[in-house]
């Protein structure tokens, strides 16, 4: 997927566990894991805003675009 999720980077910088972040954001640890591991198909702006508030960051620090490799064969 061309959108990469860097929640794990922010968790490490903030010395915070997935469980603590999930509790403070108000989502289940399972749903946070889906998002964190890049398996989510969508993210609500309210969830993104809560993540940014708890982690004291901007959305661009959590999400970034990566070009997909194109096969020329």
C-alpha positions as CSV (number, residue, x, y, z in Angstrom):
1,X,0.0,0.0,0.0
2,X,1.4,3.4,-0.9
3,X,0.4,4.9,2.5
4,X,2.9,4.0,5.3
5,X,1.9,4.4,8.9
6,X,4.6,5.5,11.4
7,X,2.7,5.1,14.7
8,X,5.4,2.7,16.0
9,X,8.0,5.5,15.5
10,X,6.0,8.0,17.5
11,X,5.3,5.4,20.2
12,X,9.1,4.8,20.6
13,X,9.8,8.5,20.7
14,X,7.1,9.0,23.4
15,X,8.1,5.9,25.3
16,X,4.5,4.8,25.2
17,X,3.0,1.3,24.8
18,X,0.3,0.3,22.2
19,X,-2.1,-0.5,25.0
20,X,-1.6,2.9,26.7
21,X,-2.1,4.7,23.4
22,X,-5.2,2.7,22.5
23,X,-6.7,3.5,26.0
24,X,-5.9,7.2,25.7
25,X,-7.2,7.5,22.1
26,X,-10.3,5.5,22.9
27,X,-9.9,2.6,20.5
28,X,-9.2,-1.1,21.1
29,X,-5.6,-2.3,21.0
30,X,-6.6,-4.7,18.1
31,X,-7.9,-1.8,16.0
32,X,-4.8,0.2,16.8
33,X,-2.6,-2.7,15.8
34,X,-4.5,-2.9,12.4
35,X,-3.8,0.7,11.8
36,X,-0.2,0.6,13.1
37,X,0.7,-2.4,10.9
38,X,-0.6,-0.8,7.8
39,X,-3.6,-3.2,7.3
40,X,-6.3,-0.5,7.7
41,X,-8.3,0.5,4.7
42,X,-9.3,3.8,6.2
43,X,-8.9,6.0,9.3
44,X,-11.4,8.4,10.6
45,X,-10.3,12.0,11.0
46,X,-11.5,11.9,14.6
47,X,-9.2,8.9,15.3
48,X,-6.3,10.7,13.5
49,X,-6.9,13.8,15.5
50,X,-7.0,11.9,18.8
51,X,-3.8,10.1,17.8
52,X,-2.1,13.5,17.1
53,X,-3.4,15.0,20.3
54,X,-2.1,12.1,22.5
55,X,1.2,11.8,20.7
56,X,1.6,15.6,20.3
57,X,2.4,15.4,16.6
58,X,1.1,16.3,13.2
59,X,-0.7,13.9,10.8
60,X,2.3,13.9,8.5
61,X,4.4,12.4,11.3
62,X,2.0,9.4,11.4
63,X,1.2,8.9,7.7
64,X,3.4,9.2,4.6
65,X,3.0,8.3,1.0
66,X,5.5,5.9,-0.7
67,X,5.5,5.2,-4.4
68,X,4.7,1.6,-5.3
69,X,7.2,-0.4,-7.3
70,X,6.1,-0.7,-10.9
71,X,7.0,-3.8,-12.9
72,X,8.0,-3.0,-16.4
73,X,7.8,-6.5,-17.6
